[in-house]
């Protein structure tokens, strides 16, 4: 959630200090203004910036005696750096830094120490494009988006009928996700700056053939002209629910990538999306598991899905052959085991709590072990043994 702060500013040095409130949503707060020495900040930080712009804030403070002061950046985001000599806070945020970043600066003299706290909002600058989402793709749209209960559907090539149909499907799917997680506290969602609903872009004519979820929205590629044709309807139904599951996670965590392992994130999306809708059968028998093991025996990682913690962990031969999607069935099996009473015995409620833990700064590996009672390393080592027992019913 966006932090709101009230600011204390010292206007008179001596016995009288006037407290004033700063109404800016990125509020600044000076604390521990030292009355005895008059130590106080005399600079105001920059609190809003667009991606790929240079951020510069010269931190300045003084006391009554003109002492040399010690400046320390107590808390800054990774894209900023602080120069101890010039007292300049500077950096250039990228698209990966869209959102809110808390900063704490500390200044000390020989007897006192004060802090200045503020939040920098990094906004996405679309350079005049009519449509923007937290993605490198900056495609325009026709100016006639469709508004559904949960979503806004954009496109530069989809008909009004198609946008409406996608919006209806997306609303139904998102409602099912909310129901699965028993979630109704919409004020807990953290949207990117400027977002109020989930933004969906229907890609019709752009060369990229992608389905891609981001913080606050997703892209879905729909090439055929008739969505009502059964095969493509099922494709849209499954794909939208899969990507909406990612969006749900990102809205809880308040970012698009806070360290959740790829196998876990994709496994939840495949499982809750029900890939069988798209005509693909999940791995649900010992024979299918053994077939997988045999097929990937000589592939680096031996097809173990828990080894895929990030995209780069897919074996190169799998990426070269564009076969990464085949792992998704194993990702789904890995998650199914975790939330099945015959497996680890947890639930969607436990998954939701895990998202909140990650939002609160807990590393994925740590909260995974707290949630399921074993580590990701143990799960990786024991994966095939656990799956054999699970699928055989033993």
C-alpha positions as CSV (number, residue, x, y, z in Angstrom):
1,X,0.0,0.0,0.0
2,X,1.1,3.5,-0.6
3,X,2.7,5.1,2.4
4,X,1.5,8.5,3.6
5,X,3.6,10.6,5.8
6,X,3.1,13.9,7.7
7,X,6.0,16.3,7.5
8,X,7.6,18.3,10.4
9,X,9.4,21.4,9.2
10,X,11.3,23.8,11.4
11,X,10.8,27.5,10.5
12,X,12.2,29.2,13.6
13,X,15.4,28.3,15.3
14,X,15.2,28.7,19.1
15,X,12.3,28.2,21.3
16,X,9.5,28.2,18.7
17,X,9.0,25.6,16.0
18,X,6.0,25.5,13.8
19,X,4.6,22.2,12.7
20,X,3.2,22.1,9.2
21,X,1.5,19.3,7.3
22,X,2.6,18.3,3.8
23,X,-0.4,17.1,1.8
24,X,1.7,15.7,-1.1
25,X,1.0,11.9,-1.5
26,X,4.7,11.2,-1.4
27,X,4.9,13.0,1.9
28,X,8.2,14.1,3.5
29,X,9.0,13.7,7.1
30,X,11.8,15.2,9.1
31,X,12.2,13.7,12.5
32,X,14.4,14.5,15.5
33,X,14.9,18.1,14.7
34,X,17.4,19.1,17.3
35,X,16.2,22.1,19.3
36,X,19.5,22.5,21.2
37,X,21.9,22.7,18.3
38,X,19.4,23.8,15.6
39,X,20.3,20.9,13.4
40,X,17.7,20.7,10.6
41,X,17.3,19.9,6.9
42,X,17.2,22.9,4.5
43,X,16.5,21.0,1.3
44,X,13.4,19.4,-0.1
45,X,13.7,16.1,-2.0
46,X,12.4,15.3,-5.5
47,X,9.5,12.8,-4.9
48,X,8.3,12.1,-8.4
49,X,10.1,11.0,-11.6
50,X,9.5,9.1,-14.8
51,X,11.5,6.0,-15.9
52,X,14.8,6.7,-17.7
53,X,15.0,10.2,-16.3
54,X,17.9,11.4,-14.2
55,X,17.1,11.8,-10.5
56,X,19.1,14.3,-8.6
57,X,18.6,15.6,-5.1
58,X,21.3,17.5,-3.2
59,X,20.8,16.8,0.5
60,X,21.5,19.9,2.6
61,X,21.3,20.5,6.4
62,X,22.8,22.9,8.9
63,X,23.0,23.7,12.6
64,X,23.4,26.9,14.6
65,X,27.1,26.6,14.9
66,X,28.0,25.8,11.3
67,X,29.6,22.5,12.3
68,X,30.8,20.0,9.7
69,X,28.0,17.4,9.4
70,X,28.0,13.7,8.6
71,X,25.5,12.6,5.8
72,X,24.4,9.0,5.5
73,X,22.0,7.3,3.2
74,X,20.3,5.1,5.7
75,X,17.8,3.5,3.2
76,X,17.8,4.0,-0.6
77,X,16.5,1.8,-3.5
78,X,19.0,-0.1,-5.6
79,X,18.8,2.4,-8.5
80,X,20.0,5.3,-6.4
81,X,23.5,6.1,-5.1
82,X,24.7,8.6,-2.6
83,X,27.9,10.6,-2.9
84,X,29.3,11.1,0.6
85,X,31.4,14.2,-0.5
86,X,28.8,16.1,-2.6
87,X,25.8,14.8,-0.7
88,X,24.1,14.2,-4.0
89,X,21.5,11.4,-4.2
90,X,21.3,10.4,-7.9
91,X,20.3,7.6,-10.3
92,X,18.2,6.7,-13.3
93,X,15.2,4.4,-12.7
94,X,14.2,1.9,-15.4
95,X,10.8,0.3,-16.2
96,X,11.7,-2.4,-13.6
97,X,11.5,0.4,-10.9
98,X,8.0,1.7,-11.5
99,X,6.3,2.1,-8.2
100,X,7.1,3.5,-4.8
101,X,10.6,3.7,-3.2
102,X,11.2,4.7,0.5
103,X,14.3,6.8,1.3
104,X,15.7,7.7,4.7
105,X,18.6,10.2,4.9
106,X,20.4,10.8,8.2
107,X,22.5,13.8,9.2
108,X,24.6,14.1,12.3
109,X,26.8,16.6,14.1
110,X,28.9,16.0,17.2
111,X,25.9,15.8,19.5
112,X,22.7,15.2,17.5
113,X,21.3,13.2,14.7
114,X,18.2,13.8,12.5
115,X,16.5,11.9,9.7
116,X,14.5,12.9,6.6
117,X,12.1,10.2,5.3
118,X,10.3,10.4,1.9
119,X,8.8,8.2,-0.8
120,X,9.8,8.5,-4.5
121,X,7.2,7.6,-7.0
122,X,8.5,6.3,-10.3
123,X,6.0,6.6,-13.1
124,X,5.9,5.0,-16.5
125,X,6.4,7.6,-19.2
126,X,4.7,6.4,-22.4
127,X,6.1,9.1,-24.6
128,X,2.7,10.0,-26.0
129,X,1.5,6.5,-26.6
130,X,-2.2,6.1,-26.0
131,X,-1.8,2.8,-24.1
132,X,0.7,1.8,-21.5
133,X,1.3,-1.1,-19.3
134,X,4.2,-2.3,-17.2
135,X,5.9,-3.8,-20.2
136,X,8.4,-2.9,-22.9
137,X,5.7,-3.0,-25.5
138,X,4.2,0.5,-26.1
139,X,1.5,-0.2,-28.6
140,X,-1.2,2.4,-29.3
141,X,-5.0,1.6,-29.3
142,X,-8.0,2.8,-31.1
143,X,-9.3,5.0,-28.3
144,X,-12.3,2.9,-27.6
145,X,-11.5,0.6,-24.7
146,X,-14.0,-1.7,-23.2
147,X,-14.6,-1.3,-19.4
148,X,-15.6,-4.3,-17.5
149,X,-16.1,-4.7,-13.7
150,X,-12.4,-5.6,-13.1
151,X,-10.6,-4.7,-16.3
152,X,-10.1,-2.3,-19.1
153,X,-9.5,-3.9,-22.5
154,X,-7.4,-2.1,-25.1
155,X,-6.5,-2.9,-28.7
156,X,-5.6,-1.3,-32.0
157,X,-7.1,-4.1,-34.1
158,X,-9.8,-5.9,-32.2
159,X,-13.5,-5.3,-32.9
160,X,-15.8,-3.9,-30.2
161,X,-17.4,-7.4,-30.0
162,X,-14.0,-9.0,-29.4
163,X,-13.0,-6.5,-26.7
164,X,-16.4,-7.1,-25.0
165,X,-16.1,-10.8,-25.2
166,X,-12.6,-10.8,-23.7
167,X,-13.7,-8.4,-21.0
168,X,-16.6,-10.7,-20.1
169,X,-14.3,-13.8,-20.0
170,X,-11.7,-11.9,-18.0
171,X,-14.3,-10.8,-15.4
172,X,-15.6,-14.3,-15.0
173,X,-12.1,-15.8,-14.7
174,X,-10.9,-13.1,-12.2
175,X,-14.0,-13.7,-10.1
176,X,-13.2,-17.4,-10.0
177,X,-9.7,-16.6,-8.9
178,X,-11.0,-14.4,-6.1
179,X,-13.4,-17.1,-5.0
180,X,-10.6,-19.7,-5.0
181,X,-8.5,-17.6,-2.7
182,X,-11.6,-16.4,-0.7
183,X,-10.4,-12.9,-1.4
184,X,-12.6,-9.8,-1.2
185,X,-10.3,-7.1,0.4
186,X,-9.8,-5.1,-2.8
187,X,-8.1,-2.3,-0.9
188,X,-5.2,-4.6,-0.4
189,X,-4.4,-4.6,-4.1
190,X,-1.3,-2.5,-4.9
191,X,-1.7,-1.1,-8.4
192,X,1.0,0.7,-10.4
193,X,0.8,4.5,-10.3
194,X,-2.2,5.6,-12.3
195,X,-3.9,2.3,-12.5
196,X,-7.4,1.6,-11.1
197,X,-8.3,-1.6,-12.9
198,X,-6.5,-4.5,-14.6
199,X,-5.4,-3.4,-18.1
200,X,-5.6,-6.0,-20.9
201,X,-4.2,-5.5,-24.4
202,X,-5.5,-7.6,-27.3
203,X,-2.6,-8.0,-29.7
204,X,-4.0,-8.6,-33.2
205,X,-1.5,-7.4,-35.8
206,X,1.8,-6.9,-34.0
207,X,4.6,-9.3,-35.0
208,X,5.2,-10.5,-31.4
209,X,3.0,-13.5,-30.6
210,X,3.0,-13.3,-26.9
211,X,0.8,-13.8,-23.8
212,X,2.5,-11.9,-21.1
213,X,1.4,-10.8,-17.6
214,X,2.8,-7.7,-15.9
215,X,2.1,-5.8,-12.7
216,X,-1.3,-4.3,-13.4
217,X,-2.2,-6.1,-16.6
218,X,-1.4,-8.5,-19.4
219,X,-1.1,-8.9,-23.2
220,X,-3.1,-11.6,-25.0
221,X,-2.5,-12.4,-28.7
222,X,-5.6,-13.3,-30.6
223,X,-5.1,-13.9,-34.3
224,X,-8.4,-15.5,-35.5
225,X,-11.3,-13.3,-36.4
226,X,-14.0,-15.3,-34.7
227,X,-13.5,-15.8,-30.9
228,X,-16.7,-17.9,-30.8
229,X,-15.0,-20.8,-32.7
230,X,-14.6,-23.4,-29.9
231,X,-10.9,-24.0,-30.1
232,X,-10.0,-20.3,-29.9
233,X,-12.7,-19.6,-27.2
234,X,-11.0,-22.2,-25.0
235,X,-7.6,-20.7,-25.8
236,X,-8.8,-17.3,-24.7
237,X,-10.6,-18.7,-21.6
238,X,-7.5,-20.6,-20.4
239,X,-4.9,-17.9,-21.3
240,X,-6.8,-15.1,-19.7
241,X,-7.2,-17.0,-16.5
242,X,-3.6,-18.1,-16.5
243,X,-2.4,-14.5,-16.9
244,X,-4.9,-13.1,-14.5
245,X,-3.5,-15.4,-11.8
246,X,-0.1,-13.8,-12.4
247,X,-1.7,-10.4,-12.1
248,X,-3.5,-11.3,-8.9
249,X,-0.2,-12.3,-7.4
250,X,1.5,-9.1,-8.5
251,X,-1.3,-7.0,-7.1
252,X,-0.9,-8.6,-3.7
253,X,2.9,-8.4,-3.8
254,X,2.9,-4.9,-5.2
255,X,5.4,-5.6,-8.0
256,X,5.9,-8.0,-10.9
257,X,8.9,-9.8,-9.6
258,X,9.8,-10.0,-6.0
259,X,11.6,-13.3,-6.2
260,X,8.9,-16.0,-6.5
261,X,10.5,-19.0,-8.2
262,X,9.4,-19.5,-11.9
263,X,8.2,-23.1,-11.3
264,X,6.0,-22.0,-8.4
265,X,4.5,-18.9,-10.1
266,X,3.8,-20.7,-13.4
267,X,2.6,-23.8,-11.6
268,X,-0.1,-21.9,-9.8
269,X,-1.2,-20.2,-13.0
270,X,-1.4,-23.5,-14.9
271,X,-3.2,-25.2,-12.1
272,X,-5.8,-22.6,-11.4
273,X,-6.2,-21.9,-15.1
274,X,-7.1,-25.6,-15.8
275,X,-5.0,-26.2,-18.9
276,X,-7.3,-29.0,-19.9
277,X,-9.7,-26.3,-21.1
278,X,-7.1,-25.7,-23.9
279,X,-7.1,-29.3,-24.8
280,X,-3.9,-30.3,-22.9
281,X,-4.0,-33.1,-20.4
282,X,-2.1,-32.6,-17.1
283,X,0.3,-35.3,-15.7
284,X,-1.9,-37.3,-13.4
285,X,-0.6,-40.9,-13.5
286,X,2.6,-42.8,-12.6
287,X,3.0,-43.9,-16.2
288,X,3.1,-40.3,-17.4
289,X,5.5,-39.3,-14.7
290,X,7.9,-42.2,-15.6
291,X,7.6,-41.3,-19.3
292,X,8.7,-37.7,-18.5
293,X,11.6,-38.9,-16.3
294,X,12.8,-41.2,-19.1
295,X,12.4,-38.6,-21.8
296,X,14.4,-36.0,-19.9
297,X,17.0,-38.3,-18.3
298,X,19.8,-36.9,-20.5
299,X,18.7,-33.3,-20.4
300,X,20.6,-31.0,-18.0
301,X,18.5,-31.0,-14.8
302,X,16.8,-34.2,-15.8
303,X,13.5,-32.4,-16.2
304,X,13.2,-31.6,-12.5
305,X,10.8,-28.6,-12.4
306,X,12.0,-27.3,-9.1
307,X,15.3,-26.5,-10.6
308,X,13.6,-23.8,-12.7
309,X,13.8,-20.9,-10.3
310,X,14.1,-18.3,-13.1
311,X,13.9,-18.3,-16.8
312,X,17.6,-18.7,-17.3
313,X,17.4,-22.0,-15.5
314,X,15.7,-23.7,-18.4
315,X,18.2,-26.0,-20.1
316,X,19.6,-24.2,-23.2
317,X,18.6,-27.0,-25.5
318,X,15.0,-26.6,-24.3
319,X,15.1,-22.9,-24.9
320,X,16.7,-23.3,-28.3
321,X,13.9,-25.6,-29.3
322,X,11.2,-23.4,-27.8
323,X,10.0,-26.2,-25.6
324,X,9.9,-24.4,-22.3
325,X,6.1,-24.8,-22.3
326,X,6.4,-28.5,-21.8
327,X,7.7,-28.0,-18.3
328,X,4.5,-26.2,-17.3
329,X,2.7,-29.5,-16.8
330,X,5.3,-30.5,-14.3
331,X,5.1,-27.0,-12.6
332,X,1.4,-27.6,-12.2
333,X,1.9,-31.1,-10.8
334,X,4.4,-29.6,-8.3
335,X,1.9,-27.0,-7.1
336,X,-1.0,-29.5,-7.1
337,X,0.9,-31.7,-4.7
338,X,1.4,-28.7,-2.3
339,X,-2.3,-27.9,-2.0
340,X,-3.7,-31.5,-2.1
341,X,-4.6,-33.2,1.2
342,X,-2.9,-36.3,-0.2
343,X,0.2,-34.3,-0.8
344,X,1.5,-31.5,1.4
345,X,-2.0,-30.8,2.6
346,X,-2.0,-27.0,2.2
347,X,-4.6,-24.7,0.5
348,X,-5.1,-21.6,-1.6
349,X,-5.3,-19.7,1.7
350,X,-1.7,-20.8,2.5
351,X,-0.6,-19.6,-1.0
352,X,-2.3,-16.2,-0.4
353,X,-0.5,-15.9,2.9
354,X,2.8,-16.7,1.1
355,X,2.2,-13.8,-1.3
356,X,1.6,-11.5,1.6
357,X,4.8,-12.6,3.3
358,X,6.8,-11.9,0.1
359,X,5.1,-8.5,0.0
360,X,6.3,-7.9,3.5
361,X,9.9,-8.6,2.5
362,X,10.3,-12.3,3.4
363,X,12.4,-14.2,0.9
364,X,10.5,-16.8,-1.1
365,X,12.7,-19.7,0.1
366,X,12.1,-18.7,3.7
367,X,8.3,-18.3,3.5
368,X,8.0,-21.5,1.4
369,X,9.7,-23.5,4.2
370,X,7.5,-21.9,6.8
371,X,4.4,-22.6,4.8
372,X,5.0,-26.2,3.7
373,X,7.4,-27.5,6.3
374,X,10.2,-28.4,3.9
375,X,12.7,-26.3,1.9
376,X,12.7,-25.7,-1.8
377,X,16.1,-27.6,-1.8
378,X,14.5,-30.6,-0.1
379,X,11.6,-30.4,-2.6
380,X,14.0,-30.4,-5.5
381,X,16.0,-33.3,-4.2
382,X,13.0,-35.4,-3.2
383,X,10.7,-34.3,-6.1
384,X,10.5,-37.5,-8.2
385,X,10.2,-39.7,-5.1
386,X,7.4,-37.6,-3.7
387,X,5.6,-37.6,-7.0
388,X,5.9,-41.3,-7.4
389,X,4.2,-41.8,-4.0
390,X,1.6,-39.1,-4.7
391,X,0.5,-40.4,-8.1
392,X,0.5,-44.0,-7.0
393,X,-1.7,-43.2,-4.0
394,X,0.8,-44.6,-1.5
